Amino acid sequence: MSVSKTSAPILLVGAGRMGFALLKAWLATSEARQQGEATQPIMVLEPTPSPDLQQLAQAEAITLNPTPDMIKAARPSMVVFAVKPQMAQEIIPPLAPLLPSDCLSVSILAGIYLASLAAHLGPRKIIRAIPNLAATIGHSMTVLYASEQVEQVERAQVETLFAEIGKIAWLESEADIDIATAISGSGPAYVFYLTESLAAAAVDLGLPKNLAMQLARATVIGAGHMLHQSTDNVSVLRENVTSPAGTTAAALDVLMEEGGLPQLIRRAAKAAVARARELGS
């Protein structure tokens, strides 16, 4: 994590699975820490801190659950909202008066649009960020969208923070965030469910449950590594596995038939986008 030119802290609001992953990444990969220098202070608001968070806060001298007066006095340079979207109206309005007017606000709340955030925060610079669960292992895909007031130096600061948990991509339209949420945000669950389904099919065909899951997990992991390392088009990778009239081709004929996997994925993604827009409304 890059060091601020001032001692103003980052305020992390919410340290559940995603917030805690962000916090650990910021601490572990800080260039300043590696050089033995002081890092930008971090304050964390988390009403129900896990034992891991409490231990990390003690070890890293993080201010856990500061009082309103402490937050106001510290004048955070950035606030990162990592609570559940349903908690936005409960959490954000009481915090807004405690933050300085030049505090950059970053939200990872799916479905909560800039207009809603601005209604709670006032005329502040806001960036929306949608990481995914792979942030917990440093392989997130995070999409970012900034309000018009955000300057390039501030975009770069947020890029640095989220690059520490994986890859990033800027979006040109806020409407695209809902689509990205449906694909990269929710996508890991689709892959996990595919793995479950592969294992269940193996059991139905007669393999022991443990072996079926071992095969399914290893297959998905191996395919993921190939995607990561290869520069080939994904369709080329698929074709490389598919011998003409072979076993893979027979299976793909079923998956690609009318109403098959492509249509199911489209329906699933549309449902996720619709839900994101419901949350936003």
Backbone bond lengths (Angstrom), bond angles and torsions (degrees), N, CA, C in turn:
res aa  C-N    CA-C-N  psi(-1)  N-CA   C-N-CA  omega(-1)  CA-C   N-CA-C  phi
1 M - - - 1.470 - - 1.523 108.41 -
2 S 1.312 115.93 129.62 1.455 119.53 -179.50 1.523 110.98 -67.79
3 V 1.313 115.52 151.14 1.463 121.01 -176.32 1.517 109.70 -89.04
4 S 1.299 115.84 135.22 1.459 120.75 176.24 1.520 109.82 -71.79
5 K 1.329 115.59 152.12 1.462 119.76 177.36 1.531 111.00 -72.56
6 T 1.330 115.55 -13.52 1.460 119.79 177.59 1.513 108.64 -120.82
7 S 1.317 115.86 177.39 1.462 119.85 178.18 1.519 111.87 -91.86
8 A 1.324 117.10 8.50 1.463 120.33 179.51 1.521 109.45 -63.79
9 P 1.322 117.50 132.45 1.460 119.88 -174.24 1.529 113.82 -83.48
10 I 1.315 114.24 166.95 1.462 122.14 163.87 1.525 106.38 -89.74
11 L 1.315 117.15 136.15 1.457 122.09 175.85 1.523 108.19 -107.90
12 L 1.322 116.63 116.05 1.465 122.49 176.58 1.518 108.50 -98.71
13 V 1.322 116.15 119.76 1.457 121.36 -178.40 1.528 108.39 -106.87
14 G 1.312 115.60 104.01 1.455 121.57 -176.45 1.516 110.31 104.23
15 A 1.321 117.19 119.25 1.464 121.15 179.95 1.513 109.98 -132.43
16 G 1.335 114.37 47.82 1.459 119.82 171.77 1.517 108.97 -75.54
17 R 1.333 116.78 -147.61 1.462 119.82 -175.48 1.531 111.49 -58.93
18 M 1.345 117.02 -49.15 1.461 119.79 -175.98 1.522 111.54 -75.93
19 G 1.330 117.24 -45.48 1.451 119.74 179.87 1.522 112.09 -60.88
20 F 1.321 116.56 -39.97 1.461 120.31 179.57 1.518 110.80 -67.13
21 A 1.353 116.54 -37.18 1.470 120.09 176.90 1.518 110.92 -62.45
22 L 1.324 116.26 -42.59 1.460 120.32 177.33 1.531 110.56 -61.23
23 L 1.311 115.47 -46.96 1.460 120.49 -177.88 1.530 111.18 -59.66
24 K 1.317 117.52 -47.23 1.460 120.77 -179.18 1.524 111.30 -62.91
25 A 1.332 116.26 -40.01 1.466 119.82 -179.67 1.521 110.88 -65.57
26 W 1.337 116.56 -42.67 1.462 119.85 179.79 1.524 110.76 -61.29
27 L 1.304 116.55 -39.22 1.454 119.90 -178.34 1.526 111.97 -74.83
28 A 1.320 116.52 -39.32 1.462 120.71 -172.67 1.517 113.51 -75.77
29 T 1.328 117.41 -30.53 1.459 119.44 -172.26 1.522 113.32 -109.43
30 S 1.311 116.86 10.38 1.459 119.82 -178.18 1.524 111.90 -62.10
31 E 1.330 116.13 123.42 1.465 120.61 176.59 1.527 110.49 -60.72
32 A 1.319 115.25 -38.83 1.464 119.08 -178.72 1.522 110.97 -64.08
33 R 1.339 116.88 -39.32 1.464 119.95 178.80 1.523 110.28 -63.65
34 Q 1.340 116.19 -41.26 1.458 120.09 -179.66 1.524 110.76 -64.44
35 Q 1.311 117.46 -27.90 1.460 121.56 179.96 1.525 112.16 -91.99
36 G 1.322 115.68 1.74 1.447 119.61 177.24 1.511 114.25 77.64
37 E 1.330 117.34 16.77 1.450 120.84 -179.66 1.534 110.18 -96.41
38 A 1.320 115.51 167.45 1.463 120.61 177.77 1.524 109.50 -73.34
39 T 1.307 116.61 137.50 1.452 121.04 179.15 1.520 110.17 -96.39
40 Q 1.318 114.67 168.83 1.455 119.90 175.84 1.527 108.97 -65.55
41 P 1.323 118.54 130.19 1.467 120.36 -178.54 1.535 111.37 -61.11
42 I 1.313 115.27 152.98 1.464 121.41 178.40 1.523 108.64 -128.52
43 M 1.327 114.68 133.43 1.455 121.64 172.53 1.525 107.20 -115.84
44 V 1.319 116.37 141.13 1.465 120.72 -176.78 1.522 109.45 -127.14
45 L 1.324 115.33 127.12 1.459 121.72 171.85 1.521 108.73 -104.43
46 E 1.314 116.98 114.33 1.460 121.99 178.84 1.531 107.69 -149.71
47 P 1.350 116.90 105.38 1.472 120.40 -175.00 1.521 114.25 -58.80
48 T 1.337 116.98 -32.17 1.468 120.01 -179.50 1.527 109.13 -123.21
49 P 1.325 117.34 72.99 1.467 120.17 -176.62 1.524 111.89 -66.20
50 S 1.318 115.55 134.46 1.458 121.16 177.07 1.524 109.51 -72.75
51 P 1.328 117.34 161.25 1.477 119.27 175.16 1.527 111.73 -57.07
52 D 1.336 117.23 -37.32 1.469 120.12 178.70 1.520 110.97 -62.80
53 L 1.332 116.84 -41.93 1.455 119.96 179.03 1.522 110.74 -65.97
54 Q 1.325 117.76 -42.35 1.456 120.87 179.23 1.531 111.02 -61.66
55 Q 1.320 115.29 -40.84 1.467 119.86 179.71 1.527 110.53 -66.94
56 L 1.341 116.72 -42.96 1.458 120.70 179.61 1.527 111.02 -64.72
57 A 1.319 116.51 -40.63 1.461 120.51 -179.86 1.526 111.04 -61.51
58 Q 1.330 116.54 -40.71 1.467 119.94 178.71 1.522 111.31 -67.92
59 A 1.330 116.25 -42.21 1.457 120.59 -176.24 1.518 112.33 -69.43
60 E 1.326 116.61 -32.96 1.466 120.90 -173.60 1.532 113.02 -106.32
61 A 1.309 117.14 8.51 1.469 120.92 -179.96 1.526 111.78 56.36
62 I 1.329 115.58 41.89 1.463 121.13 176.51 1.524 108.51 -86.97
63 T 1.309 116.63 137.89 1.461 120.48 176.50 1.526 108.26 -80.81
64 L 1.322 115.99 109.78 1.455 121.96 -177.56 1.522 110.06 -98.53
65 N 1.331 115.23 127.63 1.458 123.38 179.73 1.535 113.14 52.29
66 P 1.330 115.84 60.41 1.471 119.74 176.40 1.525 110.62 -65.68
67 T 1.303 116.47 153.12 1.461 121.36 176.89 1.530 109.63 -73.41
68 P 1.327 117.93 161.51 1.468 119.83 175.71 1.528 112.99 -53.42
69 D 1.323 116.97 -41.02 1.464 120.15 179.45 1.526 111.29 -63.61
70 M 1.327 116.84 -37.38 1.465 120.69 179.27 1.529 110.74 -66.54
71 I 1.328 115.79 -41.26 1.466 119.50 179.44 1.528 110.09 -64.22
72 K 1.322 115.26 -45.69 1.467 119.30 -178.56 1.525 111.27 -62.29
73 A 1.318 116.96 -40.38 1.462 120.97 -178.79 1.527 111.52 -70.85
74 A 1.325 116.93 -32.75 1.467 120.86 -176.65 1.529 112.13 -74.50
75 R 1.342 117.25 -23.67 1.461 122.52 -179.91 1.536 111.56 50.06
76 P 1.346 117.79 68.46 1.477 120.62 -178.39 1.527 111.81 -55.34
77 S 1.337 115.23 142.01 1.465 120.11 176.89 1.516 111.49 -84.54
78 M 1.344 115.53 -20.73 1.460 120.79 179.95 1.522 109.21 -150.79
79 V 1.329 116.29 140.86 1.453 121.36 172.95 1.518 108.01 -122.23
80 V 1.322 116.45 133.07 1.465 122.11 179.25 1.522 107.73 -115.91
81 F 1.327 115.72 115.59 1.463 120.93 179.78 1.522 109.31 -91.08
82 A 1.342 115.80 115.09 1.460 121.33 -177.68 1.523 111.17 -126.05
83 V 1.330 116.33 33.80 1.466 121.10 177.88 1.523 109.33 -91.43
84 K 1.312 116.97 173.65 1.460 120.37 175.82 1.529 109.22 -68.96
85 P 1.351 117.54 144.44 1.465 119.98 -177.88 1.525 113.38 -54.50
86 Q 1.339 116.22 -34.94 1.461 120.14 -177.97 1.528 112.76 -66.24
87 M 1.334 116.44 -15.41 1.465 120.57 -177.89 1.523 112.57 -96.31
88 A 1.327 117.72 0.26 1.468 121.03 -173.99 1.529 112.10 -57.17
89 Q 1.326 116.84 -47.80 1.462 119.41 -176.24 1.519 112.34 -68.46
90 E 1.314 116.60 -24.29 1.466 120.39 179.01 1.518 111.89 -82.81
91 I 1.343 116.74 -35.93 1.452 121.42 -170.90 1.524 113.85 -91.84
92 I 1.345 116.77 -44.20 1.464 119.49 -168.60 1.533 114.06 -73.49
93 P 1.339 120.45 -47.75 1.472 119.27 -175.86 1.533 115.07 -55.08
94 P 1.342 120.06 -41.75 1.470 117.98 179.11 1.529 113.54 -67.13
95 L 1.346 116.25 -24.23 1.455 119.49 -178.60 1.526 112.75 -81.03
96 A 1.342 115.94 -32.12 1.461 120.87 -172.28 1.528 113.15 -51.18
97 P 1.328 120.09 -45.94 1.476 119.06 -178.68 1.527 113.79 -67.34
98 L 1.326 117.50 -15.54 1.466 120.75 -178.22 1.523 112.24 -86.14
99 L 1.343 117.31 -12.62 1.459 121.29 -173.52 1.523 110.61 -98.21
100 P 1.325 117.76 141.27 1.467 120.02 177.36 1.526 110.62 -66.25
101 S 1.307 116.64 157.34 1.464 120.76 -175.25 1.522 112.74 -64.51
102 D 1.346 117.21 -25.06 1.467 119.91 -178.89 1.524 112.75 -96.10
103 C 1.320 117.20 13.21 1.464 121.38 178.72 1.532 109.54 -73.35
104 L 1.315 117.09 121.94 1.461 121.59 177.65 1.525 109.07 -75.27
105 S 1.330 116.99 127.67 1.464 121.62 -178.50 1.529 110.12 -104.41
106 V 1.325 115.95 128.68 1.459 122.27 179.31 1.523 107.61 -120.68
107 S 1.326 116.54 127.03 1.455 121.09 -177.97 1.518 110.45 -119.40
108 I 1.340 116.75 130.21 1.461 120.14 172.89 1.532 110.02 -108.05
109 L 1.322 115.77 23.12 1.462 121.36 -178.34 1.528 110.20 -82.53
110 A 1.302 117.35 112.54 1.463 121.58 178.96 1.523 110.13 -65.32
111 G 1.337 116.01 134.99 1.455 121.18 174.21 1.515 115.08 83.49
112 I 1.326 118.83 -4.69 1.466 121.21 179.22 1.524 107.98 -100.16
113 Y 1.328 116.71 107.73 1.457 122.14 -171.01 1.527 111.74 -79.58
114 L 1.343 114.06 165.93 1.455 120.60 -179.93 1.521 111.84 -55.81
115 A 1.335 116.80 -40.58 1.462 120.13 -178.26 1.523 110.74 -60.89
116 S 1.328 116.86 -41.43 1.472 120.39 178.98 1.518 110.86 -68.64
117 L 1.329 116.09 -42.23 1.456 119.40 178.77 1.522 111.00 -62.79
118 A 1.341 116.03 -42.62 1.466 120.39 -179.98 1.523 111.45 -64.81
119 A 1.333 116.52 -33.15 1.458 119.59 178.21 1.526 111.04 -63.20
120 H 1.332 116.52 -32.59 1.465 121.42 178.57 1.524 112.16 -84.48
121 L 1.345 115.91 -38.17 1.466 121.03 -169.96 1.518 114.11 -95.17
122 G 1.331 116.77 -18.00 1.456 119.53 -174.78 1.520 110.39 84.35
123 P 1.322 117.57 -167.78 1.467 122.04 -173.99 1.525 112.96 -76.95
124 R 1.322 116.50 61.71 1.462 120.74 179.26 1.528 110.35 -105.63
125 K 1.315 116.00 160.86 1.461 121.33 174.89 1.529 108.74 -74.92
126 I 1.343 116.15 131.23 1.459 120.60 -173.69 1.526 109.80 -131.79
127 I 1.307 115.80 138.46 1.463 122.82 171.78 1.516 108.53 -125.18
128 R 1.329 115.95 131.44 1.463 120.51 173.18 1.524 108.68 -96.19
129 A 1.319 116.24 137.94 1.463 122.36 179.13 1.522 108.93 -134.83
130 I 1.323 116.60 131.54 1.463 120.73 177.65 1.527 108.77 -121.28
131 P 1.339 117.26 94.14 1.469 120.56 172.93 1.526 109.55 -84.40
132 N 1.316 117.21 178.60 1.460 119.04 172.66 1.521 110.77 -128.76
133 L 1.336 115.76 -179.93 1.464 121.29 -169.87 1.521 112.86 -61.22
134 A 1.335 117.76 -23.93 1.460 119.93 -179.90 1.529 111.70 -66.52
135 A 1.327 117.09 -5.09 1.469 120.08 171.94 1.520 110.89 -56.75
136 T 1.327 117.28 -29.13 1.464 120.74 -177.59 1.527 112.20 -67.66
137 I 1.347 117.65 -16.12 1.464 120.71 177.81 1.536 110.98 -123.51
138 G 1.346 116.37 15.46 1.455 119.86 176.37 1.512 115.53 77.71
139 H 1.338 117.68 19.32 1.474 121.02 -178.62 1.526 111.69 -127.20
140 S 1.316 116.15 36.75 1.466 119.88 178.84 1.527 110.87 -70.48
141 M 1.322 115.19 156.64 1.462 121.96 164.26 1.520 105.30 -113.47
142 T 1.336 117.12 110.94 1.460 121.85 -176.61 1.519 110.02 -111.13
143 V 1.331 116.54 127.87 1.462 120.57 172.89 1.522 108.62 -102.55
144 L 1.341 116.09 146.19 1.457 122.49 -174.01 1.522 110.21 -130.39
145 Y 1.341 114.65 145.02 1.464 120.46 174.37 1.527 107.57 -145.14
146 A 1.340 115.94 132.82 1.463 120.84 -174.71 1.522 111.36 -114.25
147 S 1.323 115.86 146.44 1.460 120.38 171.74 1.524 108.85 -68.78
148 E 1.327 116.21 162.37 1.460 120.59 -174.17 1.526 112.70 -61.71
149 Q 1.325 117.69 -28.18 1.465 120.39 -175.49 1.524 113.38 -74.48
150 V 1.348 116.59 -16.64 1.463 120.19 -175.47 1.523 110.10 -69.96
151 E 1.326 116.17 130.06 1.455 121.59 -179.19 1.528 111.06 -90.45
152 Q 1.333 115.61 164.55 1.457 120.43 -175.60 1.521 112.07 -60.41
153 V 1.326 117.41 -38.10 1.461 119.47 -179.36 1.523 110.90 -64.10
154 E 1.321 116.67 -34.07 1.468 120.30 178.71 1.530 110.96 -74.73
155 R 1.314 116.60 -36.57 1.469 119.57 174.03 1.527 109.62 -60.09
156 A 1.321 116.26 -41.30 1.466 120.60 -179.28 1.530 110.97 -65.11
157 Q 1.333 116.92 -38.51 1.464 120.19 178.35 1.521 111.05 -61.33
158 V 1.323 116.09 -44.04 1.466 120.05 -178.79 1.527 110.48 -71.74
159 E 1.324 117.13 -35.84 1.466 120.29 174.29 1.527 110.17 -55.32
160 T 1.333 115.55 -45.73 1.458 120.57 -178.26 1.522 111.27 -60.90
161 L 1.318 116.84 -42.87 1.468 120.66 -179.42 1.522 111.91 -62.28
162 F 1.325 116.38 -46.07 1.460 119.09 -174.70 1.519 113.22 -84.76
163 A 1.327 117.38 -20.09 1.464 119.79 174.00 1.528 110.64 -66.45
164 E 1.318 116.31 -20.59 1.463 120.25 -179.83 1.528 112.67 -75.66
165 I 1.335 117.57 -8.48 1.470 119.64 175.45 1.523 111.43 -115.15
166 G 1.339 118.03 7.99 1.459 119.81 178.41 1.518 112.79 145.25
167 K 1.327 116.58 -150.19 1.459 122.51 -177.77 1.529 110.36 -89.22
168 I 1.341 116.03 156.06 1.463 121.35 179.12 1.516 110.24 -132.42
169 A 1.331 116.04 157.13 1.463 122.08 174.64 1.521 107.90 -151.10
170 W 1.338 116.58 133.69 1.462 121.63 176.88 1.518 109.95 -87.64
171 L 1.318 116.57 140.74 1.466 122.45 177.19 1.520 109.36 -103.16
172 E 1.330 116.20 148.72 1.460 121.33 179.98 1.523 112.51 -90.33
173 S 1.330 116.44 -18.04 1.459 120.71 -178.55 1.518 109.94 -132.84
174 E 1.329 116.62 136.10 1.461 119.31 178.03 1.516 111.52 -63.45
175 A 1.337 116.91 -30.54 1.468 120.14 179.46 1.528 111.29 -60.34
176 D 1.333 116.22 -27.37 1.466 119.55 -179.10 1.523 112.32 -71.71
177 I 1.339 117.87 -15.64 1.466 119.53 -179.94 1.530 110.54 -63.47
178 D 1.327 117.16 -40.11 1.464 119.23 179.89 1.526 110.85 -62.27
179 I 1.337 116.15 -37.66 1.470 119.83 178.79 1.527 109.82 -68.40
180 A 1.329 115.72 -45.98 1.461 119.44 178.89 1.528 111.33 -61.36
181 T 1.331 116.34 -37.12 1.460 120.47 177.07 1.521 110.82 -60.14
182 A 1.337 115.88 -42.21 1.469 120.81 -179.16 1.524 112.22 -66.54
183 I 1.339 116.41 -29.30 1.464 119.66 -176.79 1.529 111.64 -94.46
184 S 1.328 117.30 -63.42 1.461 118.80 -175.05 1.525 112.65 -86.44
185 G 1.337 116.89 -34.01 1.459 119.19 179.97 1.522 112.37 -68.20
186 S 1.331 115.95 -50.16 1.465 120.91 -179.23 1.525 112.19 -89.29
187 G 1.330 116.85 -15.26 1.457 121.76 -172.72 1.513 116.54 -53.28
188 P 1.354 119.56 -41.23 1.464 117.48 178.68 1.522 113.58 -54.08
189 A 1.334 117.42 -35.31 1.469 119.63 178.90 1.521 110.91 -64.58
190 Y 1.342 116.81 -35.93 1.468 119.52 178.29 1.529 110.08 -63.71
191 V 1.332 115.42 -42.30 1.473 119.42 -179.03 1.529 110.20 -66.71
192 F 1.331 116.73 -39.98 1.468 119.40 178.01 1.533 110.58 -63.93
193 Y 1.332 115.50 -39.44 1.469 118.11 179.95 1.524 111.17 -68.91
194 L 1.335 116.98 -35.94 1.459 120.42 173.97 1.526 110.19 -59.26
195 T 1.338 116.16 -41.35 1.461 120.45 179.03 1.527 110.59 -63.82
196 E 1.342 116.33 -43.70 1.470 119.81 175.87 1.527 110.73 -58.31
197 S 1.327 115.75 -43.20 1.464 120.50 -176.36 1.526 111.48 -67.72
198 L 1.331 116.80 -38.70 1.467 120.15 176.35 1.531 110.38 -61.59
199 A 1.328 115.90 -44.27 1.465 119.88 179.70 1.522 111.22 -64.59
200 A 1.332 116.67 -41.59 1.469 120.19 179.24 1.526 111.32 -63.67
201 A 1.334 116.76 -38.27 1.466 120.07 177.94 1.517 110.58 -64.26
202 A 1.332 116.42 -39.43 1.457 120.26 179.01 1.527 111.32 -64.05
203 V 1.332 116.36 -40.22 1.467 120.34 177.41 1.530 110.45 -63.98
204 D 1.336 116.60 -43.26 1.462 120.30 178.61 1.521 111.93 -59.93
205 L 1.325 115.39 -31.59 1.470 120.09 -178.88 1.528 112.35 -84.81
206 G 1.356 117.20 -6.55 1.454 118.91 172.54 1.508 117.15 120.65
207 L 1.333 119.32 -1.41 1.456 119.89 179.22 1.525 110.74 -80.60
208 P 1.338 117.74 150.22 1.465 120.33 173.22 1.525 110.03 -61.50
209 K 1.333 115.87 150.05 1.462 121.03 -174.29 1.531 112.31 -58.82
210 N 1.332 117.40 -45.37 1.458 120.04 -177.61 1.518 111.79 -63.98
211 L 1.323 116.67 -43.03 1.461 120.43 178.64 1.521 110.52 -66.34
212 A 1.327 117.19 -39.00 1.464 120.93 179.31 1.529 110.71 -59.75
213 M 1.316 116.18 -44.91 1.466 119.13 179.98 1.524 111.07 -69.43
214 Q 1.329 117.59 -36.81 1.462 120.48 177.50 1.527 110.34 -59.67
215 L 1.332 117.12 -45.93 1.460 121.22 179.52 1.533 110.92 -63.51
216 A 1.328 116.53 -44.57 1.466 120.60 -177.06 1.527 110.81 -64.08
217 R 1.317 116.74 -47.39 1.471 120.33 -179.01 1.528 110.96 -62.68
218 A 1.325 116.56 -48.40 1.460 120.24 -177.70 1.524 111.01 -62.74
219 T 1.315 117.01 -36.45 1.461 120.80 179.93 1.517 111.46 -65.76
220 V 1.326 116.65 -45.80 1.462 120.22 -179.87 1.529 110.50 -67.43
221 I 1.325 117.41 -40.33 1.465 120.83 178.17 1.528 110.58 -62.39
222 G 1.328 116.51 -44.66 1.461 120.47 179.60 1.515 111.61 -62.90
223 A 1.328 117.42 -43.15 1.462 121.08 178.77 1.525 110.49 -63.69
224 G 1.344 116.53 -38.03 1.451 120.23 177.99 1.519 112.10 -63.45
225 H 1.330 116.20 -41.20 1.468 119.90 177.46 1.528 110.68 -63.66
226 M 1.330 117.21 -39.02 1.458 119.73 178.14 1.525 110.93 -64.10
227 L 1.318 117.15 -41.38 1.461 120.82 176.13 1.517 111.29 -60.32
228 H 1.330 115.44 -39.53 1.468 120.64 -177.80 1.523 112.03 -68.73
229 Q 1.339 116.25 -38.91 1.457 119.99 -171.62 1.527 113.70 -92.45
230 S 1.329 117.35 -26.27 1.463 120.10 -174.41 1.531 111.79 -87.40
231 T 1.315 115.44 145.96 1.462 121.18 173.76 1.523 111.35 -98.69
232 D 1.314 117.10 0.50 1.464 121.32 179.10 1.517 111.14 -69.52
233 N 1.316 115.97 152.17 1.455 120.98 172.19 1.527 109.30 -59.33
234 V 1.315 116.51 146.22 1.472 120.36 -178.39 1.523 111.24 -58.87
235 S 1.320 117.14 -38.43 1.462 119.63 179.60 1.527 111.11 -63.69
236 V 1.343 116.81 -32.34 1.467 120.15 177.06 1.525 110.11 -67.08
237 L 1.326 116.57 -42.43 1.463 119.96 177.09 1.532 110.72 -59.03
238 R 1.340 115.34 -42.93 1.466 118.46 178.26 1.524 111.29 -62.39
239 E 1.324 116.23 -44.24 1.468 120.14 -178.23 1.523 111.78 -65.21
240 N 1.341 116.25 -31.42 1.468 119.86 178.87 1.525 112.15 -64.73
241 V 1.311 116.65 -25.85 1.473 121.14 179.27 1.526 111.31 -87.35
242 T 1.318 116.38 -16.03 1.466 121.39 -168.34 1.519 111.85 -103.93
243 S 1.323 116.32 98.15 1.463 120.49 174.45 1.516 109.53 -74.97
244 P 1.337 118.47 142.00 1.472 120.46 178.79 1.531 111.65 -57.20
245 A 1.321 114.79 129.18 1.469 122.16 177.95 1.532 112.70 61.85
246 G 1.340 116.48 20.55 1.453 119.39 -179.63 1.520 112.75 -93.76
247 T 1.327 115.88 -167.98 1.461 120.66 -176.24 1.535 111.56 -68.03
248 T 1.339 116.25 -41.31 1.469 119.30 179.86 1.518 110.76 -64.48
249 A 1.341 115.80 -40.74 1.464 119.76 178.87 1.521 110.62 -61.57
250 A 1.342 117.70 -39.49 1.458 121.04 179.08 1.527 111.24 -62.52
251 A 1.345 116.28 -40.44 1.461 120.05 179.24 1.525 110.98 -69.80
252 L 1.345 116.97 -42.08 1.456 120.19 -178.94 1.533 111.69 -65.96
253 D 1.326 116.58 -30.19 1.476 119.12 176.21 1.525 110.22 -58.73
254 V 1.322 116.91 -36.60 1.458 120.93 178.95 1.534 110.39 -73.74
255 L 1.317 116.35 -46.19 1.470 120.08 -177.93 1.524 112.35 -64.27
256 M 1.343 116.72 -31.20 1.462 120.63 -175.08 1.526 113.64 -95.46
257 E 1.329 117.24 -0.14 1.460 118.57 -178.83 1.530 110.54 -69.78
258 E 1.329 116.83 167.89 1.464 122.10 -179.11 1.532 110.39 -53.37
259 G 1.319 115.60 128.03 1.457 120.14 -178.11 1.516 113.46 80.83
260 G 1.330 116.94 7.96 1.458 121.81 -177.32 1.515 113.34 -82.40
261 L 1.336 115.30 -152.22 1.462 120.91 -171.66 1.534 114.19 -57.90
262 P 1.339 120.07 -44.89 1.475 118.24 -179.08 1.531 112.66 -58.49
263 Q 1.325 116.22 -42.36 1.466 119.48 179.71 1.526 111.42 -69.31
264 L 1.325 116.56 -38.45 1.468 119.90 178.97 1.536 111.10 -64.02
265 I 1.333 116.10 -41.80 1.462 119.36 179.43 1.523 110.50 -64.67
266 R 1.327 116.91 -40.71 1.465 119.68 178.16 1.521 110.73 -62.64
267 R 1.329 116.97 -43.52 1.464 120.09 178.84 1.526 111.05 -63.22
268 A 1.321 115.53 -41.91 1.471 119.79 179.69 1.527 110.80 -63.19
269 A 1.329 116.90 -44.62 1.463 120.56 -179.48 1.522 110.81 -64.57
270 K 1.322 117.38 -40.64 1.462 120.49 178.17 1.524 110.82 -62.78
271 A 1.338 116.83 -38.42 1.457 120.47 178.43 1.523 110.84 -64.89
272 A 1.337 116.94 -39.55 1.457 120.62 178.58 1.520 111.51 -66.62
273 V 1.344 116.88 -41.08 1.461 120.90 178.03 1.538 109.95 -63.14
274 A 1.325 115.89 -43.75 1.462 119.53 -179.87 1.524 110.76 -61.67
275 R 1.319 117.29 -39.13 1.464 120.57 179.92 1.523 110.68 -67.81
276 A 1.339 116.47 -39.78 1.470 119.52 177.80 1.512 110.52 -60.21
277 R 1.332 117.10 -39.81 1.454 120.72 -179.77 1.524 111.69 -71.61
278 E 1.338 116.31 -31.01 1.464 119.51 174.00 1.524 110.36 -64.54
279 L 1.336 116.16 -42.88 1.462 119.69 178.13 1.522 110.70 -61.40
280 G 1.329 115.84 -38.03 1.453 120.33 -179.29 1.505 113.90 -68.45
281 S 1.322 115.79 -26.02 1.478 119.39 -178.42 1.520 111.28 -87.52
